[in-house]
Amino acid sequence: MPASPERKTVQISLSLEQLYNEDALRKKVARHVRIPVKHLGHTRIISRSLDARSRPPKFRLRVEHSTVPFDADTPLMSAFQDVSHAPKKAVIVGAGPAGYFAALECLMHGIKPIVLDRGFDVRTRRKDLRAIQQEGVVHPHSNYCFGEGGAGTYSDGKLYTRSHKRGNIDSVLRLLVEHGAHSDILVDAHPHIGSNKLPKVVSSIRESIERFGGEVHFGAHVTDFLVEGDTCKGVVCNGETVVGDVVVLATGHSARDIYDLLQRRNILVEFKPFALGVRVEHPQPLIDELQYGQRHRHEHLPAASYRLVAQVQERGVYSFCMCPGGLIVPAATAPGELVTNGMSMSRRDSPFANSGIVTEIQEHHIPREFGNDALAGLRYQQHIEQTMFANNNSEKQVAPSQNLEDFVRGKDSASVLPTSYIPGLHTAPLHSLLPQDIALALQEGFKQFDRKMKGFLTSEAQIVATESRTSSPVRIPRDPETLEHTHVKGLYPCAEGAGYAGGIVSAALDGQRVIRCIARAFSTSH
Ligand SMILES: Cc1cc2nc3c(=O)[nH]c(=O)nc-3n(C[C@H](O)[C@H](O)[C@H](O)COP(=O)(O)OP(=O)(O)OC[C@H]3O[C@@H](n4cnc5c(N)ncnc54)[C@H](O)[C@@H]3O)c2cc1C
């Protein structure tokens, strides 16, 4: 019998200079396992993470070595089936990460996906983003949240998730790589794609869906559900009916018309706690100095990031979607609102670091005037976004901002600092413009952050309003086993808009999960 190949995993650390040096890596592994380099055989990196606390910072790697070459993974796409004439059809509303990964999962199960999105393909969408940035004109169907790839396309492209089901996360990351993302995302502890690379990956996913017989329709605004008895049989899209065996509702956290529609049609929706606050922007070299102890980073050292949490009485205040070397973007989905978010390019090379800093909004934080029904949080969220817009008389996306130190001291700012936010900033007393409880929680939160990261609370930073689309303020309830709406058969609330995901990877995972449940239901109904 031939001897079985020897395969082992070791942990090593590499200096910044050694990071992309194959010889240095092999030498370290060989030294670790005490064999000469020439007998080491084959090596591959399993995981890579930055140890920013060591001085100087270094990378920690898990490396596998083997006496025989590693087999290449079988592409997941090889399991896709031609669904052109499949007997079962899933109408998927929304072409965000959830909708597109649901469609790819359909191809694995022989179900034909029909994806409908109100926005446009990634290329057309880019022109609408330019109009928001440069002219302040928000297209209600094509913006930073709506359109092909959803809120995930022109996002920061961080691929972190708190989900611990690693096997499933790997399948999302591998599918992204099979559609053009860099294979580094398979090993990096904090994988990141970047706004400049995501559109190509997203359009390649669409090409797969169509090549295997699925359909993707843009400019396809869903305005009603076809419900017969207690079963959803399809949707009304641009005034026409689109029928399927099931409807997957993956419309994201900004589809306010869908929440209204559900409430009008007496399809149960519930209030969901969410978070709201501001975006804070520092010079990136300052954050590098606070985290790495050096303002001038080594070329292999990524722009430094942070994650901060504070407890202010009974309320959490935390950093959200931190974008090192990134840009603040105008993420409103309708005219007359001011909403911020953050993104970055793959190189993360802008001179700014920004992050949402938000506080929890529970049901009891919502003033009575916004009602006490399921949509009260949504109305409150919209009211704050509109207040911030009204504060700027220009009718454009010029955002209210305040020097961070002034905000914490409750003092007006005389001028704005340089910013990555292209529509521009104007000074505003955000300490009095934001609802008092929110302003107070954020002020105290910033003080606590400064105790954890000395120098964070500085006059070199400013805050920009409003960071309000952190998660959905509404939940669409579903059965925990079948994932079907609790009251309407055939309707599958999915991902972020339904309150079951937050972020690109978790939305994609939920899209896959919903289709697996649907496939199971189809197979048992035969
Ligand atoms: C600027 C920005 C940066 C971000 N950065 C990151 C990041 O770095 N990492 C991360 O994990 N997450 C990030 N996010 C969040 C992430 O993009 C979302 O969590 C994720 O996209 C949610 O996926 P989804 O599929 O549930 O919904 P969405 O991505 O919101 O997609 C919903 C889709 O439904 C469509 N739709 C809505 N209503 C209708 C209708 N009535 N008819 C037809 N279609 C409809 C929309 O056009 C949209 O395409 C960012 C978001 C933004 C805006």
The ligand as an SDF file (V2000), in Angstrom:
LIG
                    3D

 53 58  0  0  0  0  0  0  0  0999 V2000
  -22.5230   52.5090    1.1870 C   0  0  0  0  0  0  0  0  0  0  0  0
  -22.7090   51.1970    1.8740 C   0  0  0  0  0  0  0  0  0  0  0  0
  -21.6010   50.5080    2.3670 C   0  0  0  0  0  0  0  0  0  0  0  0
  -21.7430   49.2440    2.9550 C   0  0  0  0  0  0  0  0  0  0  0  0
  -20.6220   48.5570    3.3300 N   0  0  0  0  0  0  0  0  0  0  0  0
  -20.7390   47.2790    3.7480 C   0  0  0  0  0  0  0  0  0  0  0  0
  -19.5920   46.4890    4.0020 C   0  0  0  0  0  0  0  0  0  0  0  0
  -18.4660   46.9210    3.8390 O   0  0  0  0  0  0  0  0  0  0  0  0
  -19.7690   45.2100    4.4250 N   0  0  0  0  0  0  0  0  0  0  0  0
  -21.0110   44.6730    4.6080 C   0  0  0  0  0  0  0  0  0  0  0  0
  -21.1110   43.4970    4.9890 O   0  0  0  0  0  0  0  0  0  0  0  0
  -22.1130   45.4110    4.3910 N   0  0  0  0  0  0  0  0  0  0  0  0
  -22.0110   46.6850    3.9460 C   0  0  0  0  0  0  0  0  0  0  0  0
  -23.1310   47.4210    3.6850 N   0  0  0  0  0  0  0  0  0  0  0  0
  -24.4310   46.8120    3.9750 C   0  0  0  0  0  0  0  0  0  0  0  0
  -24.7820   45.7580    2.9300 C   0  0  0  0  0  0  0  0  0  0  0  0
  -24.6480   46.3040    1.6640 O   0  0  0  0  0  0  0  0  0  0  0  0
  -26.1840   45.2390    3.1800 C   0  0  0  0  0  0  0  0  0  0  0  0
  -26.2120   44.6700    4.4670 O   0  0  0  0  0  0  0  0  0  0  0  0
  -26.5900   44.1750    2.1750 C   0  0  0  0  0  0  0  0  0  0  0  0
  -26.4870   44.6680    0.8660 O   0  0  0  0  0  0  0  0  0  0  0  0
  -28.0250   43.6930    2.4200 C   0  0  0  0  0  0  0  0  0  0  0  0
  -28.3510   42.7760    1.4250 O   0  0  0  0  0  0  0  0  0  0  0  0
  -29.8570   42.4690    0.9850 P   0  0  0  0  0  0  0  0  0  0  0  0
  -29.7350   41.6240   -0.2150 O   0  0  0  0  0  0  0  0  0  0  0  0
  -30.6040   41.9780    2.1680 O   0  0  0  0  0  0  0  0  0  0  0  0
  -30.5140   43.8740    0.6000 O   0  0  0  0  0  0  0  0  0  0  0  0
  -30.0270   45.0210   -0.3670 P   0  0  0  0  0  0  0  0  0  0  0  0
  -28.5950   44.9060   -0.6730 O   0  0  0  0  0  0  0  0  0  0  0  0
  -30.5070   46.2840    0.2470 O   0  0  0  0  0  0  0  0  0  0  0  0
  -30.8100   44.7420   -1.7360 O   0  0  0  0  0  0  0  0  0  0  0  0
  -32.1810   44.9500   -1.8590 C   0  0  0  0  0  0  0  0  0  0  0  0
  -32.5250   45.1010   -3.3220 C   0  0  0  0  0  0  0  0  0  0  0  0
  -33.9540   45.1190   -3.4350 O   0  0  0  0  0  0  0  0  0  0  0  0
  -34.3230   46.0420   -4.4300 C   0  0  0  0  0  0  0  0  0  0  0  0
  -35.6990   46.4790   -4.1670 N   0  0  0  0  0  0  0  0  0  0  0  0
  -36.1450   47.1850   -3.0960 C   0  0  0  0  0  0  0  0  0  0  0  0
  -37.4690   47.3760   -3.1970 N   0  0  0  0  0  0  0  0  0  0  0  0
  -37.8720   46.7900   -4.3380 C   0  0  0  0  0  0  0  0  0  0  0  0
  -39.1320   46.6740   -4.9890 C   0  0  0  0  0  0  0  0  0  0  0  0
  -40.2530   47.1840   -4.4540 N   0  0  0  0  0  0  0  0  0  0  0  0
  -39.1820   46.0370   -6.2000 N   0  0  0  0  0  0  0  0  0  0  0  0
  -38.0550   45.5070   -6.7670 C   0  0  0  0  0  0  0  0  0  0  0  0
  -36.8390   45.5980   -6.1750 N   0  0  0  0  0  0  0  0  0  0  0  0
  -36.7500   46.2220   -4.9680 C   0  0  0  0  0  0  0  0  0  0  0  0
  -33.3130   47.1520   -4.3160 C   0  0  0  0  0  0  0  0  0  0  0  0
  -33.1870   47.8590   -5.5400 O   0  0  0  0  0  0  0  0  0  0  0  0
  -32.0390   46.4060   -3.9360 C   0  0  0  0  0  0  0  0  0  0  0  0
  -31.2490   46.1160   -5.0690 O   0  0  0  0  0  0  0  0  0  0  0  0
  -23.0290   48.6840    3.1050 C   0  0  0  0  0  0  0  0  0  0  0  0
  -24.1610   49.3900    2.6430 C   0  0  0  0  0  0  0  0  0  0  0  0
  -24.0050   50.6240    2.0330 C   0  0  0  0  0  0  0  0  0  0  0  0
  -25.2250   51.3660    1.5270 C   0  0  0  0  0  0  0  0  0  0  0  0
  1  2  1  0
  2  3  1  0
  2 52  2  0
  3  4  2  0
  4  5  1  0
  4 50  1  0
  5  6  2  0
  6  7  1  0
  6 13  1  0
  7  8  2  0
  7  9  1  0
  9 10  1  0
 10 11  2  0
 10 12  1  0
 12 13  2  0
 13 14  1  0
 14 15  1  0
 14 50  1  0
 15 16  1  0
 16 17  1  0
 16 18  1  0
 18 19  1  0
 18 20  1  0
 20 21  1  0
 20 22  1  0
 22 23  1  0
 23 24  1  0
 24 25  2  0
 24 26  1  0
 24 27  1  0
 27 28  1  0
 28 29  2  0
 28 30  1  0
 28 31  1  0
 31 32  1  0
 32 33  1  0
 33 34  1  0
 33 48  1  0
 34 35  1  0
 35 36  1  0
 35 46  1  0
 36 37  1  0
 36 45  1  0
 37 38  2  0
 38 39  1  0
 39 40  1  0
 39 45  2  0
 40 41  1  0
 40 42  2  0
 42 43  1  0
 43 44  2  0
 44 45  1  0
 46 47  1  0
 46 48  1  0
 48 49  1  0
 50 51  2  0
 51 52  1  0
 52 53  1  0
M  END
$$$$
